[in-house]
């Protein structure tokens, strides 16, 4: 028995394999806990992107959050208190997302908020978290949220642009090409990728021949892709949803034969087999392998069961829906980090938030039932999480992991120290 399997306790096993459907939609309360609760519930809000351009991700992040809340309630709640789960839809829109953030806290009484996976929504919401003095755990990946645009109320468990570029840039420059064209979606997340990738590639002796930011919702990419310099050896591209499909298909149609590389975000929740030659051979950085075979641990396997995902990364009972596999674990683990922080600090209400923040700053967790992605570290200064990544290649329409990237590769000097801010 390995050290991880040894932590796979009988109590946990019974918890994750016990009978029972998901709790009532919108509440997340297990019926037995609701009836027997003698304490007020802890209210967990989720600023979820359930409609709009990134809804294919939002579906899975919500599903993973519900799985976490159901399991927590089935096992006795957080510090003996049940968890009430409340969801508001951002519509993948920063203005709407900010309004829904306020609604979660001011009208629904959310004690903590799991945030959006859309960087525009996230960056509009980080000052709101500070204003309302509520802990905010966004999933979006623009680097600024745990740097100059963050604050002491913002924590992020999953990796972000700077980590992803640092994890991959040296290898892709040495193995895919030294002359690059960057093509990104024209908003905060895309700009962050453009700026950090350019900086890292040039520091490694590579050259950026051109960098383009293309408006979201573009239908005709030909005017853009036709500008790609002919001596480009590799393209770094960053989009999501329908924009990904349009860009890759039209890039293929104009006859581009060079190398392609992207973070998994671009291809998240997309059926790669249907894209065929447009993505075949492309390299992809994953944050948790889409296919179970590349990380087949007891904890990852059970997490997939809870979230309703099969071994190939499709929804159980609805295989046309592909998982947001590198992102949905973040909502699950963020909720468990809240649980660990509350129980470690003795938090009971908002007046105890300062102690909770201090408990979370610098928190380290090992791979376990609550943390199926792997070992995780929340750095004290900037509240940024660090974890393992994987480099994969698309072969016959499937993501094949080629090598893991250790967490040590993605750590950089903290750009800020939120501990200097008063709570």
C-alpha positions in Angstrom: 0.0 0.0 0.0 1.4 3.4 -1.0 1.3 6.5 1.3 -1.6 7.8 -0.8 -3.6 4.6 -0.7 -3.0 4.5 3.1 -4.9 7.8 3.4 -7.8 6.3 1.5 -9.7 5.7 4.7 -12.8 3.5 5.2 -14.7 6.6 6.3 -13.8 8.4 3.0 -14.5 5.3 0.9 -18.0 5.0 2.4 -18.5 8.7 1.8 -17.7 8.7 -1.9 -19.4 5.4 -2.7 -22.5 5.8 -0.6 -25.9 6.0 -2.3 -27.8 9.2 -2.9 -28.4 11.7 -5.7 -27.0 15.2 -5.8 -28.6 17.5 -3.4 -31.4 19.8 -4.5 -30.3 22.1 -7.3 -29.1 25.5 -6.0 -28.7 24.5 -2.4 -26.1 21.7 -2.3 -27.5 20.5 1.1 -27.6 16.8 1.8 -31.1 16.1 3.2 -29.9 14.3 6.3 -27.7 17.2 7.3 -30.5 19.8 6.6 -32.9 18.0 8.9 -30.4 17.3 11.6 -28.4 20.5 11.6 -28.2 22.4 14.8 -26.0 25.1 13.5 -26.5 27.7 10.7 -25.0 26.6 7.4 -21.9 28.0 5.9 -22.9 29.7 2.6 -20.7 29.0 -0.4 -21.3 31.1 -3.4 -20.2 30.2 -6.9 -19.8 33.0 -9.5 -20.2 30.5 -12.4 -20.0 31.0 -16.1 -23.1 28.9 -17.0 -24.0 30.7 -20.2 -22.1 32.7 -22.8 -18.8 31.8 -24.6 -17.2 29.9 -21.8 -20.3 27.9 -20.6 -18.8 24.6 -21.7 -16.2 25.1 -18.9 -18.7 26.6 -16.4 -20.9 23.5 -16.7 -18.0 21.3 -15.4 -16.8 23.7 -12.7 -20.3 23.9 -11.3 -20.6 20.1 -11.5 -17.3 19.6 -9.6 -18.3 22.2 -7.0 -21.6 20.4 -6.4 -19.8 17.1 -6.0 -17.5 18.7 -3.4 -20.4 20.2 -1.4 -22.4 16.9 -1.5 -19.4 14.9 -0.3 -18.6 17.4 2.5 -22.2 17.4 3.7 -22.4 13.7 3.6 -19.2 13.5 5.7 -20.5 16.0 8.4 -20.0 19.4 6.8 -17.3 22.0 7.6 -16.5 22.1 11.3 -19.8 20.3 11.9 -21.8 22.9 10.0 -23.7 22.0 6.7 -22.7 23.9 3.5 -25.3 25.7 1.5 -24.3 26.1 -2.2 -25.7 29.1 -4.1 -24.9 29.7 -7.8 -25.1 32.9 -9.9 -24.5 32.9 -13.6 -22.0 35.5 -14.9 -23.1 35.0 -18.5 -19.4 35.2 -19.3 -19.7 38.9 -19.0 -17.6 41.1 -16.7 -20.3 43.6 -15.8 -22.9 40.9 -15.1 -20.3 38.8 -13.3 -19.4 41.7 -10.9 -23.1 42.3 -10.2 -23.6 38.6 -9.5 -20.6 38.7 -7.2 -22.3 41.4 -5.1 -25.6 39.5 -5.2 -24.0 36.4 -3.8 -22.5 38.2 -0.8 -25.1 41.0 -0.1 -28.3 39.1 -0.9 -27.5 35.4 -0.5 -25.1 35.9 2.4 -22.2 34.0 0.9 -19.4 33.5 3.4 -16.9 32.6 0.6 -17.1 32.8 -3.2 -15.7 30.5 -5.8 -15.0 32.7 -8.7 -15.3 32.8 -12.5 -13.0 31.1 -15.0 -13.2 34.2 -17.2 -10.4 36.6 -16.6 -12.4 39.7 -17.4 -15.0 38.7 -14.8 -12.2 37.8 -12.3 -10.3 41.1 -12.6 -13.5 43.1 -12.3 -14.4 41.1 -9.2 -11.1 41.2 -7.2 -11.7 44.7 -5.9 -15.3 43.8 -5.0 -13.9 40.9 -2.8 -11.8 43.4 -0.9 -14.6 45.9 -0.6 -17.0 43.3 0.8 -14.3 41.6 2.8 -15.1 38.1 1.5 -12.6 35.4 0.4 -12.7 35.0 -3.3 -11.3 31.9 -5.1 -11.3 32.6 -8.9 -10.4 29.9 -11.4 -9.5 32.3 -14.2 -5.8 32.5 -15.2 -4.8 36.1 -16.0 -1.6 36.5 -13.9 -2.5 39.9 -12.6 -5.1 38.5 -10.1 -2.3 37.2 -7.8 0.0 40.1 -8.6 -0.7 43.9 -9.0 -4.5 43.5 -9.4 -5.0 41.1 -6.5 -5.5 41.7 -2.7 -5.4 39.8 0.5 -9.0 38.5 0.0 -8.1 36.8 -3.3 -6.6 33.2 -3.4 -6.1 31.1 -6.5 -5.4 27.3 -6.2 -4.8 26.6 -9.9 -1.9 27.7 -12.1 -2.1 30.9 -14.2 -0.5 32.3 -17.3 3.0 33.1 -15.9 3.3 29.6 -14.4 2.1 28.0 -17.6 4.6 29.9 -19.8 7.4 29.2 -17.4 6.5 25.5 -17.4 6.7 25.3 -21.1 8.7 28.0 -22.8 12.2 26.6 -22.5 11.1 23.2 -23.9 9.1 24.6 -26.8 11.9 27.0 -27.9 14.4 24.2 -27.8 12.2 21.6 -29.5 9.6 23.3 -31.6 11.2 26.4 -33.0 12.9 29.7 -32.2 10.8 31.9 -34.5 7.3 32.4 -33.2 4.1 34.1 -34.0 1.7 34.7 -31.2 -2.1 34.8 -31.8 -4.4 35.4 -28.9 -8.0 36.4 -28.0 -8.3 40.2 -27.5 -9.0 40.5 -23.8 -7.2 40.3 -20.4 -6.4 36.5 -20.5 -5.0 36.7 -24.1 -3.0 39.8 -23.4 -1.5 38.1 -20.3 -0.4 35.1 -22.5 1.0 37.4 -25.2 3.1 39.4 -22.8 4.4 36.6 -20.7 5.2 34.3 -23.6 6.9 37.0 -25.5 9.0 37.9 -22.5 10.0 34.4 -21.8 10.8 33.4 -25.4 13.0 36.4 -26.0 14.8 35.8 -22.7 15.6 32.3 -24.0 17.1 33.6 -27.3 13.9 33.1 -29.4 12.2 35.7 -31.6 8.6 36.8 -31.8 8.0 37.7 -35.4 4.5 38.9 -34.9 1.9 39.1 -32.1 -1.8 39.5 -32.9 -4.8 40.0 -30.7 -8.0 38.9 -32.5 -11.5 40.2 -31.3 -13.7 37.7 -29.5 -16.5 36.3 -31.7 -14.5 36.7 -35.0 -15.9 34.5 -37.8 -13.5 35.2 -40.5 -9.9 34.6 -39.4 -8.4 34.6 -42.9 -7.4 38.3 -42.8 -5.5 37.6 -39.6 -3.9 34.2 -40.3 -2.8 35.4 -43.8 -0.5 37.9 -42.0 1.5 35.2 -40.3 5.1 35.7 -41.4 6.2 32.9 -43.8 9.4 32.1 -41.8 7.3 31.3 -38.7 8.5 28.0 -37.2 5.8 27.7 -34.6 2.5 29.4 -33.5 1.5 30.1 -29.9 -2.3 30.5 -30.0 -4.8 31.3 -27.2 -8.5 31.2 -27.6 -11.6 29.5 -26.2 -14.8 27.9 -27.5 -16.0 28.7 -31.0 -13.0 31.0 -31.6 -10.7 28.1 -31.2 -12.6 26.1 -33.8 -12.7 28.9 -36.3 -9.0 29.8 -35.9 -7.6 26.3 -36.2 -9.8 25.3 -39.1 -9.0 28.4 -41.1 -5.3 28.2 -40.2 -5.4 24.6 -41.6 -7.3 25.7 -44.7 -4.6 28.3 -45.7 -2.1 25.5 -45.6 0.0 26.3 -42.5 2.4 23.4 -41.9 4.5 24.6 -39.0 4.4 23.6 -35.4 1.5 24.6 -33.0 1.5 24.9 -29.3 -1.0 26.2 -26.7 -2.1 25.9 -23.1 -5.0 23.4 -22.8 -7.4 26.3 -22.1 -7.6 26.8 -25.9 -8.8 23.2 -26.4 -10.6 22.7 -23.1 -14.0 20.9 -23.3 -13.5 20.4 -27.1 -13.8 17.1 -28.9 -10.3 16.9 -30.5 -11.3 13.9 -32.7 -13.7 16.0 -34.6 -11.0 18.6 -35.4 -8.9 16.0 -37.2 -5.9 17.3 -39.1 -6.4 20.9 -37.9 -5.0 19.9 -34.5 -3.1 16.7 -35.2 0.4 16.8 -33.9 -0.1 20.0 -31.9 1.5 20.3 -28.5 -0.6 21.2 -25.4 0.2 22.0 -21.8 -2.2 20.3 -19.4 -2.9 21.0 -15.7 -4.5 17.6 -15.1 -4.5 15.0 -17.9 -7.8 14.7 -19.7 -7.4 11.0 -20.0 -7.4 9.0 -16.8 -4.7 6.6 -18.0 -2.1 9.4 -17.7 -2.8 10.0 -14.0 -4.6 6.8 -12.8 -4.5 7.3 -9.0 -7.2 6.2 -6.6 -8.0 9.8 -5.8 -8.2 11.0 -9.4 -10.4 7.9 -10.3 -12.8 8.6 -7.4 -13.0 12.3 -8.2 -14.0 11.5 -11.7 -16.7 9.2 -10.4 -18.0 12.0 -8.2 -18.0 14.5 -11.1 -19.5 12.1 -13.6 -16.5 11.8 -16.0 -15.3 8.6 -17.7 -11.7 7.4 -18.3 -11.5 9.2 -21.7 -12.6 12.5 -20.4 -16.3 12.5 -21.5 -19.4 12.8 -19.4 -20.8 9.5 -18.2 -24.2 9.0 -20.0 -23.5 11.8 -22.4 -20.2 11.2 -24.2 -20.6 14.1 -26.6 -19.8 16.4 -23.7 -16.0 16.6 -23.1 -14.7 17.5 -19.7 -12.9 20.7 -18.7 -10.4 18.4 -17.2 -7.6 20.9 -16.4 -10.0 23.3 -14.7 -12.9 21.6 -12.9 -10.7 20.1 -10.2 -9.9 23.7 -9.2 -13.4 24.4 -7.9 -13.4 21.1 -6.0 -10.1 21.7 -4.4 -10.7 25.4 -3.6 -13.8 24.3 -1.6 -11.6 21.8 0.3 -9.0 24.5 0.9 -11.7 26.6 2.4 -12.8 23.7 4.6 -9.2 23.0 5.7 -8.7 26.7 6.5 -11.9 27.0 8.5 -11.2 24.0 10.5 -7.5 24.9 11.1 -8.3 28.5 12.1 -11.5 28.0 14.1 -13.4 30.4 11.8 -17.0 30.8 12.7 -18.1 34.0 11.1 -16.7 37.0 9.1 -15.1 38.5 12.3 -12.7 35.5 12.1 -11.6 36.2 8.5 -8.2 37.6 9.5 -7.3 34.3 11.2 -8.6 32.3 8.3 -6.5 34.2 5.8 -3.4 33.7 7.9 -4.1 30.0 8.1 -4.4 29.8 4.3 -1.2 31.8 3.6 1.5 29.3 3.0 -0.8 26.3 3.3 0.6 23.0 1.8 -1.5 19.9 1.1 -0.6 16.5 -0.1 -2.3 14.5 -2.8 -5.3 12.9 -1.1 -9.1 12.4 -1.5 -9.7 16.1 -1.0 -6.9 17.1 -3.4 -6.9 14.6 -6.4 -4.8 16.8 -8.7 -1.7 16.3 -6.6 0.4 18.1 -4.0 -0.4 21.8 -3.8 1.1 24.9 -2.2 -0.5 28.2 -1.6 2.3 30.8 -1.4 1.9 33.2 1.5 2.9 36.4 -0.2 0.7 36.4 -3.3 -1.9 33.7 -2.5 -1.0 31.8 -5.7 -1.1 28.0 -5.9 1.6 25.9 -7.4 1.2 22.3 -8.7 2.4 19.9 -11.3 1.8 20.3 -15.1 2.0 17.9 -18.0 3.2 18.3 -21.6 1.0 16.5 -24.1 0.7 16.0 -27.8 -2.4 15.4 -29.9 -2.2 12.0 -31.7 -5.1 10.5 -33.6 -7.4 13.0 -31.9 -6.3 12.1 -28.4 -4.2 13.9 -25.8 -1.1 11.8 -25.1 1.0 12.9 -22.1 4.7 13.0 -23.1 6.2 14.1 -19.8 5.3 15.7 -16.5 6.6 19.1 -15.4 7.6 19.3 -11.7 6.2 22.0 -9.6 9.7 23.4 -9.0 9.8 24.4 -12.7 6.9 26.9 -12.3 7.8 28.7 -9.1 9.0 32.3 -9.5 9.7 35.2 -7.1 6.5 36.6 -5.6 5.6 40.0 -7.3 3.7 41.3 -4.3 3.2 40.6 -0.6 -0.4 40.8 0.4 0.5 40.1 4.0 1.3 43.8 4.3 -2.4 44.6 3.8 -4.7 44.9 6.8 -7.8 42.7 6.8 
